[in-house]
Amino acid sequence: MNLKALHQAIKKGGEISVEQRFLKQLELTIQEGEGTQKIPSKNYKPSSLNCPRQMFYYRRGTAIDPVPVSSSLVGVAQSGTDRHVRIQKAIMAMRKRGYDCDYIDVAEFIKKFKPAGTEVVGKRGPETKCYNRIYDMSFMCDGILRIGKEYYVLEIKTESTFKFTSRFGVDEKHYAQATCYSLLLGLSKIIFLYENRDTCTKKTFLFDVSEKMRQDIKDKIMYVEGCVKDDILPAACKNEKVCAYCGYSLKCRMNVK
């Protein structure tokens, strides 16, 4: 039975056991309730700067590939969001327990230090949604830490046991994201906190962004802007880690603009 036929059978309550019908209806409700975004915003995003072609598609406002999101992936994303909030709340309590660490609200940091072009546009729990007008880039920041007299950008990642077991440093696909935070917030040091979503064990790594890395991001943005202006499809990055979760995989393989 294909997906369309199964969907119709489930809706009608046809030839399927009651427990299986309940399960499939639940999965469809989760899947349909998520409401996959077909046309993302045209702003650049720190987590999507690894591939020039993906950046090109975002910048053009290209609709993502019509691939359904499974209820399992929806749940994984929701679980990750929940863990972010719980970790952030725990960090907020550290100072009260006598530890030399303060969780700094990003909005307060921006108001005080005024990083060039960056402004606050919204809040979602402890996270802050920001926009930088210089690079036309929007981003969500997990928070800023003040340890001693120094400030650090906080980035929380949840991942599977398989990835976590072999996690000995910051994932290369997160380098560009860290560099963008440095560029947009005026801080050079990012603390990555990776959590195993199966066991909730954690690892932390300090990532120090260099001026060359910031310049490379600026150059990549200028390159993609030129491609958009001249209607030239840029080369794809051909990175399996990046391509695995790209919403433009089908268009990319067909070299569609």
Secondary structure, DSSP 8 states (H G I E B T S, - for coil): --HHHHHHHHHHT-SS-HHHHHHHHHHHHHHHHH---SS--SSB-GGG-S-HHHHHHHHHT---------HHHHHHHHHHHHHHHHHHHHHHTTGGGT-S-EEE-HHHHHHHH--TTEEEEEEETTEEEEEETTTTEEEEE--EEEETTEEEEEEEEEE-HHHHHT--S--GGGHHHHHHHHHHHT--EEEEEEEETTT--EEEEEEE--HHHHHHHHHHHHHHHHHHHHT--------HHHHTT-TTHHHHHTT--
